[in-house]
């Protein structure tokens, strides 16, 4: 990729001035991290998420197919991405990517594991190669992230914990490494290792330096350092950063990012997306860069800061998939597989997300149709089962009581 933009060019675009107040998955508050629950400052009242036929669904029927139709992926039984690669199961990967193929998904976003590389780089290399081959055979390209800002410290206990209620997502690398430049040699070598093998691999959609460094100074400094190493070893595969919001990209384009990302998991109503997505499209056109809504889930208003269970606890991708399609935004929904929420705070409130159960049934047939419709074909033949997986029942009991 030869394109290079600067922060000045980004801020000079026609829409960037309105982006700073629109948070994605996190916002710069007194807390370390706040999940999206605001409407970006809008004052429109919430809409019903279950009308018989919405104007968005009618518009979707006439919309062109979306270029990148993606899903976030971590296997159902893996609670962090270290576990995905440490316990890598080729049959599970092929099965799950087969489900993605059924709904015309053509992209997957997931993360490689620095901690698994430290433990066994050869095993990781074989697993990454298998994943790329299995995806390619199903017409799916992969966006691989190299580091992760979200989660607990990568202690042995946290890395290997498989308790459905307490197993955390895991930050990668540790805070001790992130905060000390003198300890960056290992992560830089890992980046060079990855780039040497896959920087020109057309099975890759992009390579991401870190997920959501956001406004966190130490994370941002580390992510920039790792991006610089990626850029020095650049090949033909585009480089990017997992961005909490469109506004964060003012920094990332200065680093040399080729793809703009933004996350908005839980808009409080559809109007938020109708306001935001045209700005995202326009920004991409102004800078001549791809723009990915690389995390989204459903319309919800969770009452952020509360620990109470919520009414909107189950998947409902159909609540906003037609809006995403209508505006033609390349996107990745969270997540392909049905599982309790990635973040423990959300998990303990009873939130579950995902489309496919392990046996191929879907949680919600309407979700499968709305997502597949982004390809121009909404017809699906699937079984629907709105039931918690038995292996996750402990989370359901904690949140809702009962057996």
N, C-alpha and C positions, 0 to 999 in steps of 0.2 A: 504494500500500500504506500503510495507516494503523497497522498493528501496530507496536508498539515495545516491546522488552524490554530489561532491564538485566542486567548481569553478576550482580547479587545474585539476580535471579529465576532466571537460568540455574543458578547454584551451589545454589539452593534446591530444584531439582528432585530427584526421587526417585532418579535414576541418576547424576547428575553427579559425585558423590564418587568413583565407580569409574572415571571416564574419564581422569583425568590421566595414568595410566601406560600408556595405550593409544596407541601412536604410529601414524601413518598412513604417508605416503610418506617422512616424515623424522622424525628424533628429535633431541632436544637433547643431543648428545654433543660430545666435543671436536672432532670433524670438522664441517665446515660442513654436510654433508648425509649422511644414512644412509638408504638405501632400506629399506623394511619387509622384515624377514626374521624377526622375532621373533614369538612367539605371545602377546604382550601379558602375559607373566608367568605364563601357565598352565603346568601340568606334565604335561598329558596326552601320551601318546606319539603320534607321527605316525601317521596312517592311510594305508592304500594309496589312491592316487588313481585306480586303475583297476579297481575291483571290477566284477563282472558287472552287478549291480543294487544300488544303494545305497538306504538308507532315505531319503536326501534326494531321490533320483529318484522314489521311490514317493510321497513327500509332494508333490513338485512336480506330479505328475499330477493331484492334487486341489486344488492351490492356485488362488486367484483370480488373474486377470491383474494384473500390476504396472502401476501408473499411468504412471510414467516409465521407459521402456525405451530407454536411450541408449547411444551409443558416442562415444568420443573420436575426433576426425578431424583428420588432417593428410594431404594427398595423398601417395601412395606415394613419389614422387620429391622431395618437399620435405623438407628436413632441419631446417628451423625454420619458424616461422609467417611470418616476413618473406618467405621464398621462396614460401610458399603464395599470398600476395597480390601479390608483385612479379611472379611469373610466372603470374598467375591465368589458368586455362584453363576456360572455361565448359563445354566438352564433358566434361572430366575430372570436374568437380564434379557435373554432371548424371548422368554414368555412375555415380559412386560413391554418390551419394545414392539412385540407383535400386537399387543393391545393398542399401543399408540398408532400403529399402522392402520388399524381398523377404523379409526376416526380421522384418517388423513392428516395426522400430525406429521410435520416434516422437519421438526427441530426439537432438540432436547437441551435443556440447560442443567448442568450439575457441576460438581467440584471434584477435583483430584485431591489427594490427601498428602500434605507434606509429612505428617507423622508416619504414614504408611511408607512413604519413600525412605525416611530415615531407618525404619525397621527392616524393609526388604524392597529395595528399588527394582530388583529384577522381577519379582512377583507383580509389583505395581505396573511395570512396563508391559508385561504379558496381558494383564487385565485391561489396561487402557487400550491396547491394540485390539483385543477381543471386542471391547465395547464399541470401538469405532467401526470395526468390521460388521458387527451385528446391526448397528444402526444403519450403515451404508446399504446393507442388503435389503433394508426396509424403506429406503428412500428418505432417511432421516440424517440430518447433519447435526453436529454437536457443538455447543458452546461450553467449553470447559473453563471453570474458574480454578485458580491455583491456591488462593488463600481465602480465609473466612473471618470476618470481624465479629459475627454473631455467635454467642454461646459462652459456655464456661471454659475455664482453663483446661488445656489438654493434659490433665493428669492421667495416670494409668486407670484410676477408678472411673473418671468421666469418659475416657475413650472406650472402655469396655463395658460400661453399665448398660444393661439391657432391660432394666425394670421399666415397664411401660409408663409408670407414673413419675419416676425420678430421673430417667436417662435424659441427659441434656444434649442439645446441639453443642458442638465444641469449637471454640475459637482456634484459629490456626494462623501463625504459630502462637506460642505463649506470650503473655504480656512482658515477661522478662526479656524475651528476644525482641519483641516489637519496640520496646522502649530503649534498647541499647544497640546503637549502630555497630558496636564492636562484635555483636553476636549475629550479624546479618550474613556472614559468609556462607553458612549452611543454607538458608533460604535462597540466596543468590545462586548457589550451585544447583539447587533443585530447579530453579527457573531455567538456568542454562541447559540442564539435563532435558527438561521438557521441550524447550525450543529447538534444541539440536535434532530431536526425533520427529517433531510434528509441526514445525513452523511453516512448512510448505504443503501440508496435508490437506487436500481439498475436501476431505470428509469433515473437517472442522469448519464451523460457521464463524467462530471467533475464539480468541483466548482472552480471558479476563484476569487481570492481576489480582483483584481482591473484591469480595462482596461487601458492599456498604461501608467503606471507610468513612463516608459522610463528613460530618463536621467534627469528628473526633481527632484532635491534633496528632496524637501518637499514631493512630491507625492511618491517618492521611499521609503522614511522613513516611511510614513504612510502605504503604501502597505505592507512593510515588517512587521510592527507591527500587521496589520490585518492578514497577513499570519501566523504569530506566533500563534495568537489566534486560527485560523483554525487548525493548526497543533496540538495544545494541545488538541483539540476536534476532532481529526481525526477519521474517520471511514473507511469504505471500498471504498468510492468514491474517485477517484484521485483528487489531488489538483493542481492548476495551476495559472498562471498569464497571463493576456492579454498583449503579448509582441509586442513592435513596430518592433523588428527585432530579428533574431536568436542570434545576439551578446548579447542582453540584458539577455539572458538565462544563461549567465555565473554567474550572480548574483542569478537568481531564483533557479537554481539547488542547490546552497549553502543554500537557505532557506528551501529546501526540496520539490521543485516542482516535480510532477510526470509526467507532460506532458509539452513538449516544444511547444510554440506557436510562430508564427511570422505573421506580416501583410505586404502585399505589394499590395496595391489597384490598382495602376496605373503604371505598367511598360511601358516604352516608346516604347518597341518593344518586340517581343516574345523571342528574344535571351537572354534577361535578365532572363527570367524564365528558359530557357534551361541551363543557367549557374548556377542559384541559386538553383533550385529544387533538382538536384542530390546531392548538398552539404547538403541540409536539410535531404534527405533520408539517406545519409551516416552518418550524425551526430546522427540521431535516432538509426541507427544500432550500431554505436560505443558505445553509452550510453545505448542501450537496452531500449529506451524510445519512446513512441508515439510522433510524430511531426505533428502539425496541422498548415496549412496555414489558419489562422482563420479570415482573411479578404482579399478578392480580388474582383476586379470589371472588368476592361477592359484595353486593350492597349490604352494609351492616352498620349499626351504631351501637358499639359495645359499652359505652360509658367508661372511657379509659381511666385507669387508676383503680378501678374496682376489682375485687377478687371474686365477686358473685358470679354464679352461672348465668348464662345468657339465653335468650329465646332464639337467637339466630345462630345456633351452634352447628348446624349441618351445612354441607356444600350446597351452593346455589349459583353455579356459574351462569345459568340462564338469566340471572338477574341483570347481568351487564355484558355478556358475550355479544348480544346483538349490537350494542352500542360500539364496542371495540371494532366489530366487523363493519358497521356502517361507516366509521371514519377511516377504515382501511389501515389500521395500525398493526404492524408486526408485533407479535406478543407471545408471552409464555405464561400459562396459568399454573398456579400452585394448588394441587400437585397431581401428577398422573395417577398415583396409587393412593387408595383410601388408607388413611392412618391418622391417629390423633395429632394435634397441632405440633409443629416442629419446636416452637418455643414453649417451655414448661408453664409459664404464666398463662398462656392461652389454653394449653392442654388441660390444666387444672380447673379452668372455667367450663370445661366440657366441650370445647370446640374441636371438631373433627373436619378434615378436608380430604379432597381427592375424588377421583372419578371411578377408577377400577378397583374392585376387590381382587384378591389374588387368584380367584377362580374364573375371572373374566366377566362376572356380573358387574353392573355399574350401580353406584349409589342412586343416581337420578337419571333416568332416560332422557328427560328434557335437557339436562346438561350436556349429555353426549351429542344430542342433535344440534344444540346451539353451537357447540365447539366444532363439530364436523361441518356445519353449514359454512364456516369460514373458508372452506375449500370449494364451495359452490355446490355441495351435495350434502343435504341434511338427513338422508335416509340411513338409519342404523337398525341393525337387528341384534339387540342385546337383552339380557335379562336384567331386571331392576331389583335391587335388594337394599332397602334403607334400614340396614341393621349394622350395629357395631360388630367388627370382627371379634370372635371369641377371645383371641389372644390379647385384645385391647380392652376387655371387659373391666379390668381393674380401674382404668381411667374413667369409664362411664359410672362405675359405682362410686368413685370418689366425688364426682361432680354432681350426680343426680340421686345417689342412694340406691337402695334396692339390691337385688341379687345380680 
